[in-house]
Amino acid sequence: MKIKTSEEILLLREGGKRLAMVLEAVKKEVKPGVLARHLNDLAEKMIYAFGDEPSFLHYTAGGSLRPYPATLCVSVNEEIVHGIPNEKEKILKEGDIVGLDIGLKHRELFVDMAETVGVGGISKEDANLIEATRKALFVGIAKVRAGNHLHDIGCAIEKFVKSLPFKYGIVEELGGHAVGYAVHEEPYIPNFCMKERGPALRPGAVLALEPMLNFGTKHVVFDTEDDYTVRTADGKKSAHFEHTILVTEGDPEILTSL
């Protein structure tokens, strides 16, 4: 787990705040009838206007056969993550829920965040799924403390999710990661309880936590046609939240906040 310097942390704070501004602007454009392409174009325009670079655009994820073709991931309903907004016409509809995942490179340092929002009026069940996933993220963030281990983060998230009255599936094939010098750094950060404790957290480490909860099964399928979109195996809806977090000597610091 790579430790960032005080100068790098200052730059990550600046990049995180800029990224939060971009996502906030994109969220305001989420309405019935809006093209996912429009959301992507807005995000890309804002990032370049800051003098920064989109970190997802042209990035090749492990195992993928081609670079990702967009700045923003727009994942609708049963799409868990990595939905491509600008290759096929994707129009948001009333009652959809949409995951917005975005990364930015500021002065050679990377930050990452995501949020799921409703399109127009959504059902109470969908709103509960979104809120449960948002809370799961903050339960995990509370465990990002020096001396704790990755095990503590995943166990806290799983315990919280299992305490809910509705039984959601916790995605296991995907999870969080360290970040800062690259889009994805080791280690992988699970959203469930693993036997291994994992490395201890140290001040200066920067983590991207990102729980993903499904209405039904925890299992997923990977789109072999577009090479990126990940969907629920049973076609039920999913939600996703993410923040970039700094480990400090005390309370964790959310870098991707306004």
Phi and psi in degrees as a GROMACS rama.xvg file:
@    title "Ramachandran Plot"
@    xaxis  label "Phi"
@    yaxis  label "Psi"
@TYPE xy
-77.568  134.46  LYS-2
-96.076  130.985  ILE-3
-90.5806  148.228  LYS-4
-77.2792  167.134  THR-5
-61.7108  -37.0088  SER-6
-67.2806  -40.2002  GLU-7
-66.7782  -36.665  GLU-8
-63.4711  -38.5784  ILE-9
-60.4108  -42.0211  LEU-10
-68.8933  -37.0253  LEU-11
-65.6782  -36.5911  LEU-12
-61.6642  -44.3659  ARG-13
-64.9075  -45.4996  GLU-14
-64.1761  -38.9689  GLY-15
-63.3809  -40.7888  GLY-16
-66.4436  -39.5663  LYS-17
-63.0705  -43.0561  ARG-18
-64.3496  -39.4853  LEU-19
-62.6339  -36.962  ALA-20
-63.8345  -40.7845  MET-21
-63.2042  -48.4912  VAL-22
-65.7473  -35.835  LEU-23
-62.4665  -40.9946  GLU-24
-67.1408  -40.0984  ALA-25
-64.4586  -42.9735  VAL-26
-56.8781  -37.2297  LYS-27
-66.4548  -19.1801  LYS-28
-92.3567  -1.60361  GLU-29
-78.2526  104.669  VAL-30
-146.988  157.904  LYS-31
-57.3127  136.234  PRO-32
91.537  -7.90496  GLY-33
-80.2029  138.209  VAL-34
-78.6817  137.183  LEU-35
-58.39  -32.8936  ALA-36
-58.2002  -38.1774  ARG-37
-62.3947  -41.6098  HIS-38
-63.5938  -42.3755  LEU-39
-62.1104  -45.1583  ASN-40
-64.6172  -38.8952  ASP-41
-63.4725  -47.2556  LEU-42
-59.7915  -44.4597  ALA-43
-64.551  -43.08  GLU-44
-61.3094  -43.5307  LYS-45
-66.6424  -41.9985  MET-46
-62.5572  -45.4835  ILE-47
-66.8709  -33.2311  TYR-48
-64.2657  -29.8746  ALA-49
-73.2791  -14.2474  PHE-50
88.7677  14.225  GLY-51
-105.665  -174.726  ASP-52
-129.717  143.017  GLU-53
-66.879  132.628  PRO-54
-88.5404  -17.0999  SER-55
-85.6235  -33.2092  PHE-56
-60.9915  121.133  LEU-57
72.7642  9.60397  HIS-58
-83.1379  134.962  TYR-59
-103.262  113.181  THR-60
-73.6412  157.852  ALA-61
-58.5466  127.538  GLY-62
89.5045  -12.3898  GLY-63
-80.5714  150.896  SER-64
-94.7359  -5.87978  LEU-65
-151.602  161.752  ARG-66
-70.018  152.821  PRO-67
-68.1695  133.688  TYR-68
-93.3354  12.3215  PRO-69
-142.234  168.533  ALA-70
-86.8945  -36.1125  THR-71
-117.804  137.697  LEU-72
-90.7244  126.966  CYS-73
-121.751  104.117  VAL-74
-113.51  115.791  SER-75
-106.515  128.09  VAL-76
58.6997  -104.896  ASN-77
-78.8886  -5.97364  GLU-78
-77.78  117.037  GLU-79
-77.3502  -53.4596  ILE-80
-150.622  166.275  VAL-81
66.9327  21.6573  HIS-82
-62.8466  131.812  GLY-83
-88.3735  125.056  ILE-84
-89.5421  -13.4707  PRO-85
-129.889  20.7375  ASN-86
-107.475  -40.0828  GLU-87
-119.652  151.086  LYS-88
-64.7801  115.879  GLU-89
-120.274  110.644  LYS-90
-110.167  128.39  ILE-91
-73.5349  139.734  LEU-92
-121.512  153.893  LYS-93
-53.0288  129.853  GLU-94
93.2012  -10.2002  GLY-95
-68.48  158.363  ASP-96
-119.145  142.817  ILE-97
-134.622  127.024  VAL-98
-89.3816  129.032  GLY-99
-114.64  113.903  LEU-100
-123.218  130.68  ASP-101
-149.601  147.851  ILE-102
-133.976  157.281  GLY-103
-142.275  142.748  LEU-104
-109.169  117.316  LYS-105
-119.317  115.125  HIS-106
53.0185  43.937  ARG-107
73.1218  10.7704  GLU-108
-119.758  143.222  LEU-109
-110.426  140.11  PHE-110
-131.539  161.75  VAL-111
-150.83  140.088  ASP-112
-157.713  161.873  MET-113
-154.846  155.204  ALA-114
-153.044  147.422  GLU-115
-108.57  132.639  THR-116
-131.817  159.291  VAL-117
-87.4833  152.746  GLY-118
-104.079  109.438  VAL-119
64.9067  -141.835  GLY-120
-82.0107  129.068  GLY-121
-120.153  163.35  ILE-122
-70.4452  159.574  SER-123
-61.0653  -38.5379  LYS-124
-62.9772  -41.7719  GLU-125
-66.8554  -40.9218  ASP-126
-62.3127  -38.1435  ALA-127
-66.1501  -39.7532  ASN-128
-61.3351  -46.1961  LEU-129
-61.2591  -46.3336  ILE-130
-66.5734  -38.2004  GLU-131
-62.8913  -39.4887  ALA-132
-70.5129  -40.1423  THR-133
-61.401  -44.9191  ARG-134
-65.2128  -37.236  LYS-135
-59.8861  -38.954  ALA-136
-59.4786  -46.0612  LEU-137
-73.838  -26.6573  PHE-138
-63.8369  -42.586  VAL-139
-65.8064  -43.1342  GLY-140
-58.589  -37.4501  ILE-141
-60.8  -21.0315  ALA-142
-94.1283  0.840999  LYS-143
-83.1111  80.8096  VAL-144
-134.55  142.912  ARG-145
-54.8937  131.863  ALA-146
97.6527  -25.6124  GLY-147
-72.1418  167.811  ASN-148
-119.881  165.908  HIS-149
-56.041  -34.7112  LEU-150
-52.1151  -39.9358  HIS-151
-66.2015  -35.6131  ASP-152
-67.4443  -53.7448  ILE-153
-62.0577  -41.1517  GLY-154
-65.4876  -39.0377  CYS-155
-64.5769  -42.0256  ALA-156
-64.8862  -47.3796  ILE-157
-62.5316  -43.6237  GLU-158
-59.9436  -42.8311  LYS-159
-62.9728  -48.1636  PHE-160
-62.4869  -40.262  VAL-161
-70.6824  -17.5873  LYS-162
-81.9299  -10.7391  SER-163
-75.5927  151.044  LEU-164
-66.2443  -30.6321  PRO-165
-98.9011  133.302  PHE-166
-89.3451  104.3  LYS-167
-91.7356  152.428  TYR-168
-85.7209  129.495  GLY-169
-94.5262  118.863  ILE-170
-64.4211  129.103  VAL-171
-107.871  -25.6372  GLU-172
-69.8175  -19.5572  GLU-173
-126.708  153.822  LEU-174
-166.844  -165.202  GLY-175
-81.9195  -174.406  GLY-176
-167.139  163.039  HIS-177
-74.643  160.64  ALA-178
-153.883  166.151  VAL-179
137.012  -64.6909  GLY-180
-84.9972  -15.9109  TYR-181
-149.774  166.341  ALA-182
-58.3182  -44.4156  VAL-183
-129.928  127.699  HIS-184
-120.385  156.561  GLU-185
-72.0703  148.833  GLU-186
-98.1016  165.893  PRO-187
-68.5781  138.134  TYR-188
-118.633  102.203  ILE-189
-72.7931  155.009  PRO-190
-101.164  21.7484  ASN-191
-142.155  170.188  PHE-192
-84.8544  116.041  CYS-193
-104.855  154.918  MET-194
-66.4133  -39.4495  LYS-195
-70.6361  137.768  GLU-196
-73.7486  -28.6887  ARG-197
76.4258  175.08  GLY-198
-67.1414  151.902  PRO-199
-73.7345  146.669  ALA-200
-81.0599  136.959  LEU-201
-125.667  146.488  ARG-202
-54.7015  135.625  PRO-203
98.3103  -11.4705  GLY-204
-74.4332  145.862  ALA-205
-125.757  123.425  VAL-206
-121.716  146.027  LEU-207
-109.175  106.825  ALA-208
-91.8891  138.161  LEU-209
-153.98  83.6967  GLU-210
-68.1189  145.805  PRO-211
-131.448  119.65  MET-212
-116.884  139.603  LEU-213
-112.486  151.519  ASN-214
-64.5036  -34.3594  PHE-215
-117.736  -119.097  GLY-216
-64.9718  153.915  THR-217
-79.7369  -12.0542  LYS-218
-78.626  152.431  HIS-219
-129.132  164.269  VAL-220
-129.134  142.701  VAL-221
-100.889  130.519  PHE-222
-70.4082  116.148  ASP-223
-84.5992  -8.44604  THR-224
-86.0465  -51.4338  GLU-225
-92.126  -10.2287  ASP-226
74.8035  5.36715  ASP-227
-135.241  -44.7306  TYR-228
-61.634  132.718  THR-229
-112.921  128.182  VAL-230
-121.569  161.523  ARG-231
-68.4443  142.919  THR-232
-67.7938  -25.3412  ALA-233
-103.016  4.75908  ASP-234
78.3352  7.66873  GLY-235
-87.0407  163.505  LYS-236
-70.8539  157.672  LYS-237
-139.366  154.79  SER-238
-131.357  155.733  ALA-239
-149.279  130.869  HIS-240
-132.799  150.595  PHE-241
-154.832  142.378  GLU-242
-136.708  154.061  HIS-243
-93.877  126.953  THR-244
-123.56  136.99  ILE-245
-100.413  129.898  LEU-246
-80.5531  127.585  VAL-247
-120.697  -175.233  THR-248
-73.2462  -16.5418  GLU-249
-127.498  -121.892  GLY-250
-69.5231  147.476  ASP-251
-65.1676  150.431  PRO-252
-114.647  123.707  GLU-253
-81.2432  114.708  ILE-254
-82.0997  -27.1469  LEU-255
-96.8967  62.6048  THR-256
-138.77  156.31  SER-257
